[in-house]
Amino acid sequence: MNSTLFLTGFGIYVCFLIWLGWFVSRNQKSGEDFLLGGRGLPLFLVLGTTVATMVGTGSSMGAVGFGYANGWAGALYGIGGALGILLLALWFAPVRKLNFMTMSEELAYYVGANRVVKNVVGVLIFIASIGWLGAHILGGGMYLAWIADIDLNVAKVIIAAAFTIYVVIGGYTAVVWTDTIQAIILFVGFILMAVMSVQYIGGLDNLYAAMDPAATSFLAIEKLGVVPAVSLAVVIGVGVLATPSFRQRIYSGKDVSTIRRSFVMSGVLYLFFSIIPAIIGMAAHAIDPSLENPNFSFPYVAATVLPVGVGMIVLIAGLSATMSSASSDAIAGVSILLRDVYVMFTGRMPNKESMLNYSRLALIVVIGFALLFALTSNDIIGYITKMISTVMSGMFVCGMLGRFWKRYNWQGAIATLIGASCASFTVMLSPTLTTYWGNPVIPSVLVATLAGVVVSLLTPANTVTPEQAQAMLDAERAQMELSDTSGSTIKSSPVTE
């Protein structure tokens, strides 16, 4: 495809997103409006933004590229993501009733609103948000560089700048509206690509003939091995259950019923969708088995098998998918920065009058950090799986034990976080363990769970009731409503230490 034509079309599309962001957010008046869409998102917007994020960088770049190299194993990404979002609907949608603003509030609530846990988790989630955001900038940059034939680092900067503008203008409301539009285009585009690519190579027989026979076995288990295959699905599922941007959808939804229905619908759609990236990846392998980088399989097929006009729309939608995923994680990162990290260092919440401007400034800072990370890596799947295993598996276990085990305490939560990271690093530093497990997520989750349970049983039980914990967090959050520009210092309560 002509690079000038594509860049022109992409520029027009970004201008449309900027206008849309301004239009849908004209009545924003507070930081909560900016970061959570006023906590009143309806079903179709929660559904649209969830689908767009799931069919984002991981599917358009990672899963299709994995399917190129490993056949039906490309479906594992979608299967893991679908199971993750369905379990999120079942287990965590009810926390909407507690009016949390960030995931660190939620995890601290489970252990008596403990300040240490809240601060540690806040820092970890901030790092995780930047990590996810960096992965999306990386994926979008690789995508744009390949299509437009420009320098990879320049492409990463263009992607970061493009979504920064419309998110800074419109906040979370802009994110969910642009996500919903992108989700519709992407879903149709992916299915169209899968059908036309199989027709292009002459049918499924030719699709299978071009692949290693082991890659065409059930989920390519004969090629990957059972444990690495399960591990890949688990790491994606854990990522969904512990990703701050998905929790953001819970906190911003209209009510528990709206969130649960939208997540179930998203999960079912994504489960059926999971085979599509694998088909596109295998078709790309059949068309050209010598692609220099499998991550370019999606744009390669779109540019090769689709008519020019349709191909450009799908390519732009695919690129916008990485931006939609990025924008969601950027908002989650800003929420953590202002709600938790800011409080950690200043001892007070930003006041209501300053919150909106602080949010916009913080967005630029968060995206800037993520761009720096993205400039140092070019491997999407490796980037994502290592980050989830090291940073997020501990938060997943904290959420699970805190939600379902009343004996869990703040000491156990800290042990959980440390155990997860130690196990992850141990596996990553051992070639033998890495080969056996595929990625560190399963041992990381197991060690984190064991450490959390043992330490909780060996230390005093939490004496703060859920009602007391919620009252503490509500009191902190209420600081934003104060009109005093100097803010009020948040004092520690004896029961939080």
N, C-alpha and C positions, 0 to 999 in steps of 0.2 A: 504494500500500500504506500502511496506517495506520502512522505513524511510531512511535507508542507500542508497537504490537505488534512491530515490527521491533526496536526498541531492547531490548525485554524478551527477545526470542529471542536477540539478539546477546549480551546480558549473561549469559544462561544458558549459551550456547556458550563464552564466555570463561571462565566458572567451571569448565566441564568441562575446558577446556584446562589451566587452572591445576592442577586435581586430577590430570590425566593426567601433567603435567610432574613433579609431586611423586612420583607413584606409580612411574613408570619410572626415576626417578633416585635412589631412596632409598639405593642402595649406592655412590654416588659418594664417592670418598675423595681424589682428587687433581685438580690443574689439568688434567692430560691427560684424565682422565675427563670433566671438565666441558666442555673445549673440543674434544675429538676423540672423545667417546663411547667412550674406552678403546681406540681403533683396532681395533675388531672388529665393525663394522657388517655385518650379513648382506646378501645380495642384495636381498631385498624392501624393506628399509629404505633402502638406497642408491637403489634404483629409485624408491621412493615420494617421497623427499625431492627427488630430481632432477626428477621430473615436476612436483611441486607448485611448485617454484621456477620452472620454465620456463612453466607455465600459471599465472603469477602476475600481477603488476601489468602487465607488458608486454602480455600477452594479453587480460586481462579489461578493461583500460582503454585502453592504447595501441593494440593491434592492432585491436580492435573499433572504436574511434574512427577509426582510419585507414581501415578498411574503409567506415565511414559516409561519409567524405568522398571516398575514392578507390577504392571498389569492390574488385576482386580484389587490389589492392596490399596490402590487409590481410593477405594470406597471406605476404607477403615476410618479415614478422617471424618467423613460424613456420619458414619455409624456412631463413632465416639461422641461427636457433637450433638447428634440427635438424642442419644441416651442422656447426655449431660443436661440438655435443656428440659427434657421430660422429667428428670429427677429434680431439677431446680424448681419446676412447677409444683411437683408433689411435696417436696420437703421445705422449700424456703419462701414460696409465695406468701404464706401467712405473715411473714415479718413486716409486710406493708403496713399492718395495723399499728406498728410501733413507731412509725414516722422517722425511721433512721435517715440520715443524710449521707452517710458513708459506710463502707463495709467495716472500717475499724470501729465505728460506734457499735455495729452489730456484734462483732466478735468480743469486744470489751463487755457488752451487756451480758453475754453468756457467763462471764466470770465476775459478776458483781460490779460492772463499770470500772474495773481496775485501770488506773491511770497508766501503769507501766505497760500493760498489754495494749492499751489503746495507742500509746506512743510508738511502741515497737511495730505493731501491725500497721500503723499509719505510715511509718517510714518504708516498710516492706511493700505495702500496696502502692505507695508513690513510685517506688522503684519498678514494681511490676507494671504499673500503668505506662511508665516511660518505656519499659521493655516492649510491651505490646505495641505501643505507638511506633516505636522504632522499627518493629517488624513490618508494620503496614507501610511506613515510609520506604523501607527497603524493598518490599514487594512492588509497590507502585513505581518506585524509581527504576527497578529492573525492567518492569513492564514498559514504561515510557521510553527508556533508553533503547530498548530493542526495537520498538515500533518506529520511533522517530529518528533512530540512528544518531543519538547524541551521547555525550559523555555521561556515564552512570551517576557520578556525583552531582553533576548539573541537574540531571533528571530528578534525583532525590530532593534537591532544593526546590525545584519547581513544584513537585507534589506537596511538600510541606507548606510552601507559600500559598498554594491554591486552596487547600482546605482551611488553613489558618484564617484567611480573610473572611470566608463565610461563617465560620464558627465564632470568630471574635465579634462579628456583627450580630449574629442571631442566637448564639448560645444553643442550649439543648433543644429548643423548639425547632430551630433551623436544622439541627442534626436529624431529628426524627422525621421531619417532612421530606428532606432530601433523601434520607435512607429509604423511605417508603416508595418514592418514585424510582429510585435505583433498583430496589428489590423486584419490582414488576418487570423492568427492562431486563434485568439479569436473569431472572427465572426463565423468561421466554427465550432469551438469547442462548442460555446454556442448553436448553432442550433442543432448540433449532440447530445449534452447532453439533450436538451429538448425532442427531438424525442425518444431517447433511454430510458429516464427516464419514459416517459408516457407508452412506451411499457413494461418496466420492471414491472410496477404496474398493468398492465392489461387494460389500456385504460383510457379515460377521465372520464368515469363513476366512476371508483375507485378513480380518482384524486379528483372529487367533493365530493364523499362520505366520504372521510377522513377529509374534512374541515368543519368548522362551516358554515352553509348555508348562513349566512350574509356575509362571506368572499368571497363567489362565486357570489354575486350580482355584478352588473355593477360597476367595479372599487372598489368593496367592500365598496360602499358608505353606505350601510345599517349597516355595522360594524363600520366604522370610523366616519360617519356623513359627511354631505355635506361640511361644513366649514373646518374641519380638512383635508379632502381629497383635496379640492381646495388649501388649504394652503400648503400642501406638494408639489403639482405640482408647485405652484408659487415660493416656496422657492428654488427649483432646477432651475427653469427658471431664476429667479433673480440672482442666483449664476453664471450661464453661462454668463449672460449679464454683470456681474460686476467682473468676475474672471480675474485677470491679465494675466493668462496663455493663455486665449482665445484671449485677446487683443494682446498678443505677436504674435499670428499667423497672425493677421491683419497687424501688423507693419513689419513682416518678409516676407510676401507674395510678389510674383512678381509684381502684380498689382491688382487693384480693381476687375476686372473681374475674375481673378484667385481665389481670396479670396471668392468672392460671390458664384461662382459656386461650390467650394469645400465645403463651409458651407451649401449650399442648399442640395447638395448630402448627406452630413453627417446628416443633420437634417431629411431628408426623410428616410434614412437607419435606423436611430435611432428610428424614430417614429414606423416603422414596427417592429423593434427589441424589443420595450418596453415590449411586452407581454412575451418574452422569459424568463427573470429573474423570473417573477411571476410564470410561469409554472414550472421552475426548483425548485423554493421554495416550491410550493404546492406538487410537487412530493417527495421532501425530507420529507415533513410532512407526506405524505402517507406511505413512507417507514419506517420512525421512528419519531413518534409524540412526542418523549421525548428527543430530542436533547437538551443538556445543554445550548447551545448558538446558536440561529438561524443564526448568522453571519457565522457559519461554514457549512451552507447548501450547498453552491456551491462546496467546496472541498469534502464534504461528498458524494454528488451525483456522482461527477466525479470518486471518488475512488470506489464507489459501483456498478455503472451500466456500466461503460466503460471498455473495455479490457485494460489490464495492460499498454501496450505500448501507446495506444491512450490516456488513462487516464493520464499517466505521462506527455504527451505532452500538454494536455489541462490544467492540473494543473500548469505546469510551465508557460504556456501562461497566465493563470489567475493570477498567482503571478507576472509575468512580467508586467501585466496590471497596477498593483498598482505602480510598479516602473516607468512605462512610464508616468503615471499621476504625480508621484512625481517629475520626472526629469523636466517636463515642468514647474511646479510651482517653482522648485528650480532656474531655469534660470530666470523666471520672478522676483523672489525675489532678485536675484543678480543684475539684471538690475536696479531695484528700489534702491538698496543699493548704487550702484556706480553712478547712474545718479542723484539721488535725495538726499538720506540721506548723502552721502559723501559731496556733494556740500553744504548742509545745515550746516555742522559742519566745513568745511574747507574754504568755499567761492570760490572754484574753481573746475573745472572738472579734473579728472585724465588725464594725457597726454597720447598721442597715444602709446608711447613706453611702458608705465606701464600698460595700460588697460588690456592686455591679462593676465598678471601675477596677477593683482589685481582681475580679474574675477575668476580665479581659486581659489585664497585664499578666496575670498568672498563666493564661493560655499561651501567650507568646513565650514565656519562660519554659513551660513544660514542653512545648513543641520544639523549642530550640535545643533542649537537652536530648530529646528523642532523636532529633536530626543528627546530633553529634554521634550518638550510638549507632545510628543507621549507616553513617559514613565509614564505620569500621568493620562492617560485616556484609557478606554477600550470600549467605546460606539461610534460607527462610525456615525450612523444617528443623534444621539443627538449632537455629536461633530460638525458635518457639519451644521445642521440647526441652532444651536445657534450662530455659528460663522457668517453665512451668515446674519442672522437677525440683529445681533449687529454691525458688522463691514461693511458688504458689501451692505446692502439695501440702506444705505445713498449714497454710491458711485454710485449705480444704478440710484437713483433719480437725483444725480448731472449730470450724463451723459445724462439722458433723458431731463431734463430741459435745460441744457446747449446746447444740440444739437438742440432742437426744439423751445426754447423760448428766443428771443433776449433780453428781459428785465432782464433776470437772471444776478445777479452780485455776487461778491465775498462774500458779507455779507450773501446773501441768501444761497450760497454754504456752508458756515460754519454752518448756522442755520439748513440746511438740514442734515448735518452729526451729529450734536448734537441731533436733534429731533429724528433721526432714532435710535440712541443708547439708548436714554432715553425711548422711547416707547418699545424697545426690552426688556430692563431691567425691566420695569414695568410689562410687560406680564409674563416674566419668574419668577418674584418674587410673582406672584399671581396664586395660584393653580386654582382658578375659571376661570381666563382669559386664562390660559394655556389649561385647559380642553376644553373651548369653541373654541379657535382658532386653537389648535393643535400645532402650533409654532408661534413665534411672527412676522413673516415676513409681513403679510398683514397690521396689525396696524403700524408696523415700516415704511413701504413704505408710507402709508397714512399720518402719522404724519410728515415724512420727506418732503413729497411734500407740505403739508400745510405750514410748517415752512419756506421752501424755497421760496414759492410764496409770503407769507405775508411779510417776512423780505425784499425781493427784492423790493416789491412795496413801502415799508416804508423808503427805503434808496436810495441814489442817483444812477441813472442809470450808467452803465459801459460806459465809454467814449473811451475806447481803441478799435480800429477797429480789425477785425479778421486778417487783413494783418499785423498790428503792433504787435499783439500778436504772430503770427507765426514768425515774424522776431526776436523777443526777444528770443524765444525758440531756433530758429535756431542758433542764435549767441552763446547761452550757449553751445549747442551741438558741435559747431565748435571748442570749446576749446580743445576737444580731439585730434584734428588734429595738434595742436601746438607741435613742437618738443622740446620746452623749458621744461626741466624736472622739473622746479620749478612751472610750470603751471601759469595761469593768474587768478587773482581774478575776480570773477563775481560781478560787481557792480549793485546795485539796481537802477532801473529807476523810476522816480517819478510816472509814469503812472501804475506801477505794485503794488503800495502800496495802 
